[in-house]
Amino acid sequence: MRKIILLFFIFLSFFLNAHEPNYGLYFKSHKYMGAERTALVLNNNKPFRLNKEFILSFDMSLRNEFIFGTVFKIISDTQDVISLNFIADEKNNQYPILSINDNIYPITNRIELNKWFFVNIRFSAKKDSVLLDYDKIHLAIPFSFKDWREVSLYFGVCRHPNFSSAEIPPMNVRDIKIHSNNKLIRYWQLKRHTVDCCYDEIQDIPAIAVNPEWIIDNHTRWDFLYSKEFPELTNPQYAFDPQKNLIYIVPDHKTVICYNPKSGKDSIIFVKGGYPASRSTNQLIFDTVRNKLVSYNLDERTVSEFSFENECWSKETLPVKEHSFWHHTTSFYEKEHSIFAFGGYGFYLYKNDLFKISPEKAEWENDKLIVIPPRYSSASVIVDDHLYIFGGRGCKTGKQELNPHIYYDLYSVNLKTKETKLIRQFKEKRQFLPCGNMIYNSADSCFYVLTNWQKGTLFKISLNHADLQEASSPINQSVIESDYTFYTLFHSERDSKLYALFCKNFKTGSSDISIFEINYPPIAQSDIVQEVPDKSAQLICWGSYIGLGIVLLSLIAIYIYRRKKRKSRFQDMLHETDAFEQPHTNKTKNNSRQCINLLGGFNIIDKEGRDITVHFTPILKNLLLLILLYSENDGKGINSKNIEVILWPDKEEKSARNNRNVSITRLKTLLSEIGNIQLYNDNRFWKLTLGEDVSCDYYRVLDQMRKIKEHPELKERLLPEVLDYLMLGPLLPHTQIDWVDKFKSDYTSLAIDFLNRLLQENDSNDVTKLQLTDVIFLYDSLNEDALTMKCYILYNSGKKGLAKNTYDNFCKEYFSLLGEKYKYSLAQILEFAEHQDKVKHA
């Protein structure tokens, strides 16, 4: 019975580890300059006290580069040095050795790459020896350490004054453990972390990293892979071969582009004949059973297959009909070699059609899923014999003009019986649309779906939780700058990767494809940030503060609830007009890289397009905001004394000054990763200047608003960009710091005054005025001027239902926030607006 239980847990452990995210510390080695290489100092740079038995153990793996240098050094108080090294002989053969002072002990002549293995070194006073386990190899070396009292441990670059070294092998390290007298006293997983350290799981002692690259960050951060522009009139289609891990892009009937994410290279296949069945984006899929690209046309009910053998499409004529199933969702059903497509939009109608396409038999089936309201931009995936459909935008009638909205629901469709069930209705205050497909994770009973939230965020839909959870950092792929945007998600089981593909189509006829990757399974950024309790706070008597804490938490809960409710209302108003149905070209700067974003939230993107927001600790974030905001405020900046008082109020002058100097140095290092940013001291005032390669949305929108105010003739050209920036949201809405509140309040007042002034001008058309009212509501949900103007325009344009809906929602918000009914009726508002309009045009 014990053996059965043991086998069960071994199997369970293997199964769980198969889905365990990769983690550890990536040591920057010979590819980097000496100053950029990685060092890890254990135990907060303090020595370990030595007892009768001392054990250091860890897991490591070696990368496929030149393997030479020191893994770790153990340096005693008697200046003895024991180290694990990789050396090379005269024939450039590389192998590991254990070095004890000047003596060398070879371990093996075999090196395995890209594989985790166990290393354990034990100092035994009882045996007067050093015992080493390297993978499956065991060494026992006589050595007495009876005179040792303590030792210091260094991984990678060693900056010990007497034994410094910068040569380190290309290695990854994780799960560092220290045992003393058979007791585990330190355990650094190197998994959850702060910017430059990881705290151990036993006593919260930090291991300090220099130039770190945390492997687990690849599970929360999207990395840019590939982009391709198509200047000519085209609607690129795309598909993924999960078995060969290849992405196919079909820009027209002449070529097929094959991109390999692993090698980063693409190749072009020149088509010898035939045409795809459709010329519209999002009508291509890869048949994994027959190894073919399948182009389908839902309007003409035709299929064209691309054969890689003869390099031809099977259809000999071009498609004719205009597409009426934009943004439908598609899944391939391997069991029956068929394609299932659901939903879509066209000719002012939302769809709830479910198509089954059998390319091999040229058979089509079409059913109406009446249980699911018509919609487009849903996400779907087939699991076993069920099609799961999540979200989208539409309405019960299917008519665009009758109050469409975004759905956050999950349905299952039995593909055998077509029985459709609502699994869950999610309560969601964020406004976003999913992409065309989902990825199912059987180990966690959840779905992953890519959305347009914050310019591309992955969400986790769990069957065991009632909420939608963010599962990655935002990609920050600016989807609002194109006229029509399509995006999709691919999963490579072989390489444990997710790929996000964005296809942007412009009215000019040009298109752009961008591809990003993240390690699988993805992890929310909040789940990898390590927080350590304040030990000084543990000395306080908590009981005396419980009552006050309850009161404060209650007030905070009420405040957050009202803000969220208010924000939800703002977003409802902003999304009454759908971006796809009435496309608007955003002309703001492309913020996919080298940017500091403060509007709608704090977000930093470096030169490579990577989100490095997590690298800004609370102190570094506050320091950046202090200098950034005060530099823009009056151009003078902020003096050192004020910085110290604001950030380190409880420190003595000397200690605060030292903290400031260290933080300034760290901040400069981080800013250099973004681009040309000058952080300097001018006559005791700290200032920050952005180079032309770096953008800041807050700086940009203030500059454009000033130009419009000083030069009204520029309004027509600059206003669309200003509105796009203002619609990103308020300044730093999630940053709750007293000194920031003044800047936030000033920005909100400036934005409202600017918009109100434009709203009263006569030279703006109704479309622009509606945009102005929507943005005003984002900053002031009870703005009566915006309400009057919006209701008047909607009512006179024949959209009386929308006018009534706008008024009713305003009244609800008014009562919710002020506790009293709004005093004017819709008829009175419209009458007043009509009078004002006559006065203006008199």
N, C-alpha and C positions, 0 to 999 in steps of 0.2 A: 504494500500500500504506500509506503514512504517513497519507493522508487517511482511509482506512478505520479505522486504529488510533485516530486522533484522534476520529473520529465515535463509535467504540465507547466511548472513555473519557468523552466528553461525555454520551452516553446513560447510561452507568453512574453518572456523577456525578449526573445528574438523577434517576435512579431512587433512589439512596441518599438524596439530599437530600429526596425526597418523604417519607421516613420519619424525617428528622432532627428531634429534639425542638427546640421553640422555646426560645431562650435569650437572655440579655442582661440589662441593668439597666433596670428600670422606674423612671422618674423621676417622683416624686410632684410634681404641679404645682399649678395654681390651685385644685383641689378641696380642698387641704390648707392648714392654717395655715402661716405662714412658717417656724416652727420645726420643722415636720414635713416640709418639702420635702427633696428628695434632692440631695446633693452628691457628686461624685466627684473626688478629688484624686489625680493620677497621680504615680508615681515616689516613693512614700513621702513626699510633700510636699517633695521636694527638686527643685531646678531641673535642667534638662537643659543640658549643655554644647553650645554651638552650633558647627557646622562649616560647610563651604562649602555644603552642602545639607542641609536638615532637612525631613522629611515627617511629617505627622500624617494618618492615614487611619482610617476607621471606617465601620460600617454603622449606619443609624438608620431609625426609622419614626416616624410621627406618629399620635397617637390623635385620635379625633373629639371634641375639646373645643376651648375657645378657645385658639388657637395664638398665643402671645405670650411673648417673653422670650429669654434667652440660652442657646444650645446649649453653647458653650465660649468660654473666654477664654484667650488666649495673652499673658502679661505678661512683658515683657523686663526685664532689669536696668537699662535706661535709662528704664523707666516708659512704654514704648510698649505700646499695647493693641490687639490684633487679635481680633475676636470674630465669631462667626456668630450672627445674631439673627433673630427673627421680629417684625415690627412691623405696625401696623394704620394705615390712612389715615383720613381724615375720614369715609369711608363704611363704615368697619369692615372693609374688605378687608384680608386678612392675607397677607403675603408675606415671603420670606427676603431678608436683606441680608448683605453682608460689611462690617464696620465696621473701619476702620483709623484709630485715634485718633478724630478728629472727622469724618472723611470717610466717607460712606455710599455703597456700591456695590450697587444692586439686582441680584438674581440672576434672578428669574423672578416672574411673577404667578400661577403655577399651583402649587397644593399638592395632592399626592396623599396620601391617608390610608391607614393600615393596610397599608402596603407598605414592605418593606425597600429602601433605596437606598444607594448608595455616596457617601461624601464624602471628598475628598482635598485637603489644603492643603499646598503646597510652597513653601519659601523657597529661592530660588536666588541665590547670590552671583554666579554666572556671568552670569545674565540681569538681576540687580538688580531682581527682581520677586517678587511673591506670585502663585502660580498656584493657582487653585481649581477643582476638579471637584465639582460638585453634581449628583448623578444623572447626566444626560447633557449638562449645561450646563458650559461651560468659560469661566473668566474669567482674564485676565492683567492684573495691576495693577502699574505701576512703583512700586517701593519699595526703598529701600536699608536694609539692616540690618547694615552693616559695623561699626557701633559696638556691636552686641549681643555679649555674651559667653555669656549663658545666658538661658533662658526657663522659666517655670512654667506648667503647664497645669491648668485647672479646667473640669470639666463640671458643668452645672447651677448650683446655688447657689454663689456665689463669696464666700469670706470673706477675701479679700485685704484687708489694712488700708486700702489706698488706693482699691481698685476693687471694693468689695463690692456684691453684687446678689442679690436673692432671686426675681426674676421669671424663671421657666423655662417653656418650652413643654411640653406633654404628649408626651413623647418616650420612646422606647426606644432604647438604644444597645448595640452589641456589637462584638467584633473590633477593638479599638483597637490600632493598630500605629504604631510610631515607627521611621522609617528615618533613619540619619545616614550621609551619603556613600555612598548606595546599599546600605547594610548594615542589616538588620533588627536593632535593638538592644532593642526591647521589643514584647511582644505580650500584651495582656490580652484573653482571649476573653470574659470576663464570663459564664462557663459554670459550671465548678466553682468553688467559693468557700468561704470561712469565713463567720462571722456578718456581718462588716462589711468584708471586703476580698477582693480577688482578686489572686493572684500571677501575674506574667507568666511566659510559657513559656520565656523566654530566660535570665533570671538570678534568677528568684524574687523580683523586686522588687514590693512590694504597691501596688495602687491602693486607696486608702482611701475607703470609702463611708459617708456619713452618711444615716440614714433609708433604707436600701436596701430594695428589693423585687426579689428575683432571679426572673426569669421562669421559669427552669428548675425552680424549686421547685414550680410548678404541675403538673409531671410526676411528682412524688413525693408530693405532699400532697393529700389529699382535702378538698374544700371542701363544706360543707353547702349544699344548694339549697332543699329543700322538705320540709314535713311536713304530714300530714293525719291527724286523729283521727276515728275512727268509734265513737261511744259506744254505739250500738245493736248488737244481735246481728247480726254479719255476718262473712264471711270474704272480704275483698277479693281480687279477681283483678287482674292487671296484664299489660300487653303493650306493645311498643315498635314504632313505625313508623320504621324507619331512614331512609326516604326523605324524610319530612317532619320528622324529628327530634322526634317527639311521643310522650309516654308516656301511656297510657290506664290508668285505674283504674276497675274495675267493683265497687263495694261491694255492690250488690244488683240486683234486676231493674228498679229504678225510674230509676236514673241511670247515666250514663257520664261520668267526669271526664277531661278532656283537659288535660294539663300540658305547657307549652312551656318546656324548660330554658333556652333562649336569652333569652326575655323574662321568665322567672320568673313568668309568669301562668298561671292555670288557668281553665277554663271548664266549665260543666256542660251536658250534653245530657240532657234529660228524655225518657226512653224512652216511646214511645207505645203499645207493645204487645209481647207475647211475653216469654220467659224465657231466661236462659242455660241451657246444658245441665247445668251443675254449680253447686252452691252452695259448693264447697270451693276453698280457695286453690290456686293453681298449676295451673289447667286452662284457661288462656286464651292465645291466640297471635294475632299479627297476620299476615294473609295479604297479603304485599306485592304479589302478582300481581293479586289482585282487589280490593285496598283494603277489606278487611273484617276485623272482629274475629271470631275463631272460638273459641267456647266448646265444649269437648268433655267427655264423661263416659266414662271408661274402664270403669266398672262396668256402665253401662246401654248402652254403645256407641251413644251419640247425639251429635249435633252441632247447635249453634244458632249462626247467623251474624247479626252485627249490621250492618245496612245504614245507612250515614251519610246516605243519600238519604231513606229513609222513617222513619229513627230507630226501627226496630223489630227485635226478635229474631225469628228465623224459627221457633223452637220455641214451641208454644202451651201446653205443660204444664210443671209443676214437676218437677224430679228427685225420685226416691223413695228409691233405694238408698243405704245408707251407703257412704262412700268407703273403698276398700281399697287405694289406690295412692298413699298420702301420700308426698310428697317424691320423686316420679319426675322424670326429666329429659326435656326436650322440645326438638326442633329442627325448623325448617321447611325443607323441601326444595323450593326454588323450581322446579327443573327439572321436577318432577312434580306441583307444586301440592299437596304432601302433608305430613302431620305425622308425625314419628317420636317415639314416647314409650317410654322404657325404665325398668324397675325400679320401686321403690316399696315401701311397707310398709303392712300392715293386717292386723288380726285375728291378731297375733303371728307373722306370716309376712313374710319378705323375698321380693322378686320379681326374676326375671330375664326377664320378658316383654318382647318388643319389639313394639309396636303400630305399624302403618302405617295412617294415617287419610287418606282422600281425601274432604274435605268436599264438593267439587263433585259427586262421584259417589255420595256416601253409602256408600262402601265401606270395610270394615275387614279388616285382616289381623293375625294374631297368631302370633308365633313365640317359642319358648323358646330363648334363647341359652345353651345348656348349657355352653359354654366359659367363660362369665363367671359366677362365683358369685353367687347372689341377693343383692341389696343395695338400699339406698335412699340418697338424697342424693348421687347421682353428678352429674357435670357432662358435658355433651356439646356437640358442634358438628358440622355437616356441612361437609366440604371435598371438593369435586368430587363423586364418587359414594361417599364413605366417611363413615360415622358414627364419630366418635371419642368414646370414653367413658372418663372418668377417675374413679377413686376411688369412695368411698362406704363405707357400713357395712353389714355383713351376715355371712353365714357360708355354708359349702358346702351345708348341709342346708336352709337357708332358715328354720329354726326359731329364734325369738328366744331361747329358753331354752338353746340349745346353743352357748355361747361365741362370741357375735358379736364382731367386731373391725373396725377401720378398714382399708380397702384403699388402697394408694398405687400403683395400676397403671394403665396406659394400653392400651386395646384399640382396634382398628379393625374396623368391620363393613362389608363390601362390600354396599351397598344393592341391588345387582342380584342377587347370588348368595347373600347372607346369610353368606358365609364370614367367620368371626371369628378374629382373630389377636391374641395378646398382643404388644404392641410393646415395652413396657418395664415392669419391676417396680422401683419406686424404694424405696431404703432410707431411711426417714424416721423420725426419733426424735421430731419434734414431733407433737402430736396435734391434728388438725383435720379438718373436713369441708368439702368444696367446696359451692358453690351449684349451681343447676340447669343452668347452661350455661357454655360457654367462648367465648372470642374467639380466632380464629386470625390470626396475623401472618405472612403469606406471606414478607415481606422477611427475617424473622429465623427462619423455620421453627420457630415456637414457638406455644404456647397461653397465654392469660392466663385465670386462674380465680380467682374471689373465694372466700375461705374465712372460717371463723369464728375463725381463729388471731388472738389478741390483739384480739378484738372487731372483726374485719374487716380482713384483710390480703390483698392481691393477690399471687398466686404466678405465676411464669413456668415453664412446662413446655416445656423445649427438647428437640427431637429430636436435638440435637448434644451435649447434656450429660447426665450421669448423675444430677445432683442437681436438686432442686426449689429454685428461687431466689425469694426475696422480691423483689417488683417495685414495692412502694410502702410508704409509711409506713402504720401501722395507722389505720383509720378511727376506731377507738375508739367504735363504735356498740355500746352495751351490749346484746348479743343474749342475755345470760344472764338478763336481768331479766324476760323475758316467758315465758309458758307454752309457746308454740309459735312458732318463728321461721322465716320463709322469706326468702331473699335471692337476688338475681339480678343479672346484669351485662348492660348494654346498650352497644353501640358505635355511635357516630355518625361515619361516615367523613366526612361533609360538614363537621362542626365539629371534627373531630379530638378527640373527647371519649370517655371512658368514664363511664357512669353506674352507680352501685351503688344498688339499691333494696332496702330492708329492710321486710318486712311482719311485724309482731308481733301475734300473736293471744293474747288472754287468756281464762282460764276464765270470767271475768265476762261474756264476750260482746263486749267492746270490742276494737278493733283500732287499730293505728297504722302509718302508712306514712311512711318517711323516705327521701330521695333525696340522694345525694352525687355529685360529679363530680371527675374528674382529667383532665389533658391527656393526649392519646395521641401517641406511645407512652409508657407509664409507665416510670419509672426508679426503681431502688432508691435509698434515701436515702444509702447508703454510696457510691454512684457519683457523687454531686454534691458531696460534702465534699472540699475541697482540702486536702491535707496537704503541708506544705513541709518538706524535710529540714533538720535542725538544722545550720547551717553550722559552728558551733563544733565539733560532733562530727566534722565531716569532717577536722579538723586532728589528730584523735587517730590514733595508729598502731593500725590495726584488727588487725594481725596478732597482737599480744600478747593480744587478747581472744577470738580465735576459739575456742580450747579451752574457755574458760569459757562462751562463748555457746552452744556445742553442748550442754554439760552442762545449762545452764539451760533451753534449749529442750526438751531431752528430758524434764526434770522437769515443765515446764509441759504438754507434750503428754500425759504420763501422767496428770497431775492433771485436765486438761480431759476426757480420755477417760473417766476414772472418774466424773467429775461428770455427764457427758452420759449415760453408761450408767445411772448411778443415777437421774437425772432421768427417763430413758425408762421405767425400772421404776416410778417414782412415778406417772407419767402412765398407764401401763397399768392400775395398780390403780384410779386415779381414774375411769377410763373403763369399768370393768367393767359399770356400770349406765348405760345410755344416757339422755341428757337428754330425748330425744323419747319413748322408751318409758315412762319414769317421770318426767314433768315435775316440775320443782322451781322455784318462783318465787323469784327472787333479789330481795331487798328492799334491796340496797345502793343508795347514792345514784347517780343517773344521771351517769356521768362523761363525757358527750359534750362537755362544755365546762367551763371554769373549774376545773381540777383539777390537783393535783400527785400523781402516782402513783409510789410507791416499791416496792410489792409486786409481785413477778414481773418487775420491771424499772423503769428510770427513764423517765418519760414525762410531758410537760407539754402541757396543752391550754389555749388562751386563751379569751377571751370569745366569740369567733366560732366556736368549735368546731374551730379549726385546731391541728394538731400543730406546736408550736414547739420541740420537743425539740432539733432540730438547731441552734437559735440559742444553746443553752447550750454554750459552749466548755468544754473540760476544766476550766479555772480557774473559770469561772462556775458550772459544775455542782458542783464541789467546795466552792466558797464557799457556795452555797445549801444543800448537804447539811450542812456544818458548822453553820451557824446553825440550820437546821431541826431537825436531830437533837438538838443541845445545848439548844435552846429547849424541846423536849419532854421531854428527859431529866430536868431538875431545875427547869425554869422560869427558870433563871438566865441561860442563853445562854452565849456564849463570848467571852472578852476579846480585844481587838485583838492583843495580843502573841502569843497562841496561834495566832491565824489566820495571822499573818505567819510564825511558825516552821513551821507545817504546810505552808503553800502556797508560801512563798518561802524555803526553808531556806538557799539559797546566796546570798541577797541581803544587802547591808548594811542596817542599820536604816532609814536614810532612804529607800533605794530600795524596800525592802519596804513601808514605810508609803505611799509614793506609789502603788505597785502596788495595795495594798489599797484606797486611796481611789478610784482609777479603777475598779477592779472592783466596788466597792460601788455606785458611780454607775450603771454599766452594768447591774448586777443589779437595781437599783431600777426602771430603765426596762423591763426584761423582765418583772418582776413586775407592773408596772402593766398589762401586756397581758393578764394572767390575771384580775385582779379586785382587790378591796379587800384588799391585803396590806400590813401595816405592817412595814417593816424599819427599826429604830431602835437607837440606842446609849443604854443605861441604865447610867450610872455605869461607863463603860468596857467594858460587856458588850453585845455585839450580840445582839439578839433579833428574833424574827419572829412576828407575830401574824396569823392568817388571819381575814378577815371572813366573815360568814355566807354570802356568795355563792360562797366558794371552799372546795373540799373537798380533803382529803389522806387517802388510804386508810390510811396508817400511823397518823396521829393518830386517825382514827375507830375503827379496830379496837382500839387500846389503850384508848381511852375506854370502849368498850362492854364489853371484858373486865373493866375495873375495876368497872363498874356491876354486872355479874353477880356478881362476887366479893363486893362490899359489900352488894348487895341481891339475894339468891338468888331472891326472888319475881319478879324481872324476867327470869329465865332463859328462860322459855317464849317471851316476846315478842322478846328480843334475840338469842337464840342463832342462829336462821337467818341473820341478817345477819352475825354474827361468823364463822360457818362459810363464808359466801360470800366474805368478805374473806380469810380464811385460805387458801382454796382458790386464790386468785390466785397464791400462791407465796411463797417466802421474801423477806426484805427485801433489795433491791438485789443479786440473784444475779449480775449481770454486772459489778458494780463491784468491782474488785479493788484496794482501797486499805487499807493497814495500819490506819489509825485507824478505818475503817468496820467492820472485822472485829468489834470489841467490840460495837457496836450490833447487828450481824447475829446474833452469838452470843447476846446477851441476849434478842433478840426470839425467836429459835428456842427457847431454853430456856423463856421465858415461855409461848410457844404450846404447847409439849409438856406442860409442867406443868398448864396450864389444861385441855387436852384430856384428859390422863390422869385428872385429878380428876373431870371430868364422866363419864368412862367408867366409873368405879367407883361412881357414884351409882345408886341403884335406881329413881329416878323417870323414867328415860329409856326410851322404847320401842326396839324392835329397829331400826327404820328410822333413828332418830337415832343409835343406837350404831354402825351401819354407816357413817354419814356421818362420825362422829367417828374411826373407825379409818382411813378413807380419808385424812382430813386429817392424822392422825398420821403415816401412812406418807409423806406428802409431805415432812415435816420429819425423820423418823427411819425410814428404810426397814427397820431391824432392830429395831423396837420389838416385843418379845415379847408385851406385854400386848395390843397392838392385834391381833397375829396370833391369839392365843388367842381373843379376843372375836369376831373376824370369822369364824374357822373354826367356832366353836361356834354362832353365830347362823345361818350359811349351812347348816350340817349339819342342825340341828334344824328348819329351815324347808323341808327336802326338797331343797335345792340342794347335794347331796353332791359333784357334779362341780365346782361352783364352789369349794367348800371345799377339795377336793383340789388344784385349780389354784392357789388362793391360797397353800396350804402349799408346793407345789412351786416356785412362783416365789420365795417367801421363802427357801427352802433354796438356790436358785441364787444369789440376791443375797448371802446369808450367806457362801457359799463364795467368791464372787467378791471380796468385800471383805475377808474375814478369813482366807481360805486354809485353812479347815477346815470339816468337815461339821457341820451343826446336830445337836445331841445328842438332841433329843426327836423322837419319831415323831408323826404326826398323831393316832394313837389315844391316846397319852399326853397330848397337848395337850387333846383333847376330854374325856378322863377328868378331868384337872385342872380344866378349866373347869366341868364338871358338879359337881364337889365344891365349888368356890368358889360356884357358884350356889345350892347347897343350904345352905351356911353363911350366905349373905346372907339367905335367906328363912326360916331356922330361927327 
